[in-house]
Amino acid sequence: MPTSTPDPADPVFRLHVGGKMAVASTVPLTSREDLSLAYTPGVARVCEAIAADPDLADDYTWVSHTVAVVTDGSAVLGLGNIGPRAAMPVMEGKAVLFKQFAGVDAVPVCLDTQDVDEIVATVRALAPSFGGINLEDISAPRCFEVERRLDEALSIPVFHDDQHGTAIVVLAALRNAATLLNRKLGDLRVAVSGAGAAGVAVTKMLIAGGVNPDQVVVCDSRGIIGRHRELTGTKAELAEITNADGRQGDITEALRGADVLVGVSGGQIPEAAVAGMAPGGIVFALANPTPEVHPEVAARHVAVVATGRSDYPNQINNVLAFPGVFRGALDARATRITDGMKVAAADAIANVVAESLTPEAIVPSPLDPRVAPAVAEAVAEAARRDGVARR
């Protein structure tokens, strides 16, 4: 893995000196009275009230607007397993995005363990300090079990952004791309390249959003996933709900006649495979920094192209989803994040630009100030519909 040497003249390193965040007080501390209210003796009365009714912590502490951003450092950006210390700049970055776009306070928590039991036990022990848990950059397959076990154990939202944030924005983008091309989601043949955290979540989210599971084919590094292969865990689940035609082979076979390619694998896909797609297709090549298919190459064969990069049109960026998702979940005091809440988030993102669609603008800009409030409102409403809201 390439390494970077700190350079005082490099603006990236200059920006990161001392970190990107700090803790700030929300109350005055300029007099003895201020001190007696914020700390002893006044604070004891609040403690006693919360001890009698633990739900009051939502009203009288930061819990209602604060999440933990938790990683084990095992799958950081495209850098791989670089460990918890090296992951901290990314977790700080995530925290400042939460604050900037949704007014949510976030605390980076980088764990020096990659053992599932230890991760789960540690997060469970920390959970009373937070209103939600954002899992970040935890490699597959452990990420699936970590999220499942925490979701079952805790009464606050748990959300693995690498899975569900990506999936929400992909669904939003595909909704708008299909609308632009006068297509229906249920009629699209979709190939997903990648069966890791993002690939599994994208597949399930597209199905929840209206894509016909019989029309979905998922590929991993060994080729098409299906009942013809001996599989376990999440891949076995995918084999049961996708690839109804029993296709076998590699990504080229998966793309033959497909309307949509969603690349979340990091592997390269040959131009000839893209050329085998149906006319008027859609390619989302989301690997960073190198897309599975170069966007200029994909554009020779399909009608709409999106990537995960900011220097090309149609950036599929998780920041369109996670700030608003947590803002809405916290506002509703949701006990978990449901599929209905995720689909509502995707719809809200899509609707922001629904009246101005072009092939180069099927999703909003990550800096669009309309996105997070729209997502938050939709997610809160969905939480109430799904019966997981506490207010």
C-alpha positions, 0 to 999 in steps of 0.5 A, a space after each residue: 500500500 502506498 504511504 504518505 509522508 507528512 508535508 507541512 506545505 501540503 494543504 491536506 496535512 495542514 488542514 488535519 493538524 490537531 484534528 478536524 473537530 472539538 467539543 464545545 459547551 452549549 451553556 455559559 460558565 461565567 459565574 458561580 450561578 452558572 457553575 452551580 446549575 451546570 454542575 454541582 449541586 444543580 446537576 444532581 437533580 437532573 441525575 435523580 430525575 433520569 434515574 427515576 425515568 431513563 427516557 428523560 436522558 433524551 430531553 436533558 442530555 446530548 443523547 437525542 442529537 448525538 451518534 457514535 461513529 464506530 469502526 474497527 479500521 478493517 475496511 477504510 476507504 479504498 485503503 483496506 485494513 489499516 487499523 483504528 489509529 489510521 482510521 481516525 481521520 476518516 471518522 473525524 471527517 464523518 463526524 464533521 459531515 454529520 454536523 455540517 449537513 444535519 446538525 447531528 453531533 457525532 463522536 469517532 470511536 475507533 476500536 482496537 479489536 476486530 473480534 465480533 464479540 468484542 466489538 458488539 460488547 464494547 458498543 453495547 457498553 457505550 450505547 447509553 451515551 448515544 442516540 444512535 450508532 453509525 458503523 463505518 468501514 468494518 469489513 465483510 462478512 463481520 459487518 453483517 453480524 455486528 450490525 445484526 447483533 447490535 440491532 437486536 440488542 439495542 433500542 436505538 438506531 444502528 446503521 452500517 453506512 457502507 451498506 445502507 448509505 450506499 444502497 439508499 443513494 443507489 436506489 434514489 439514483 436508479 429511480 431518477 434514471 429510470 424516470 428519465 429513460 421512461 422505464 419502470 423499476 420492475 422491468 429493469 434487468 440489473 447486474 450487481 458486481 460485488 457481493 460485499 457489504 455494499 453489494 448485499 445492501 444494494 441488492 436488498 434495497 433495490 428489491 425493497 424499492 421495487 426492482 423484481 428480484 427475479 431480474 437481478 443477478 449478483 456477481 462476486 470474484 468467482 462469478 454469478 451467484 446462484 443455487 449452482 454454487 455452494 454458498 453460506 451466509 449472505 451469499 446463500 441468501 442472495 442465491 435464494 432471492 436472485 438469479 431466477 434464470 439460473 445464469 452461470 458464468 462471469 460478469 460478462 454473462 451477467 451483463 448480457 442483455 442487462 439494463 443496469 450495472 451497479 459496480 461496488 466491487 473495485 474490480 475492473 469490468 471490460 468494455 466488451 462486457 458493457 457493450 453487451 448490455 441492452 440499449 439505453 442502459 444505466 451504469 453506476 460504477 462506484 468503486 473509488 478512486 478507480 471505477 469498475 468502468 471508466 465513465 467515458 468508456 461506459 458512456 459509449 454504450 449506455 444512456 446514463 453513467 454515475 460514479 462515486 467520484 466528485 469529478 464526474 457527473 452523478 456522484 453517488 455519495 453517502 453524504 446524501 443519505 446518512 446525515 438526514 437518515 440519522 437526523 430523522 431517526 433521532 427526531 422521531 426517537 426511533 428504536 431502529 432503522 427499518 427498510 421503510 425508512 431507508 426507502 423513504 430516504 431514497 425517495 426524498 433524495 430522488 425528489 429533490 431533483 425530480 423536476 430537473 432531471 438530465 443524464 448528467 444530473 440524476 441525483 442532487 449535489 452532495 452540497 445541496 442544502 435541501 437534501 438532509 432536511 428532506 431526508 430527515 422529514 421523510 425518515 421521521 414520517 416513515 418511522 412513525 408509520 412503521 411503529 418504531 418512533 417514540 415521539 
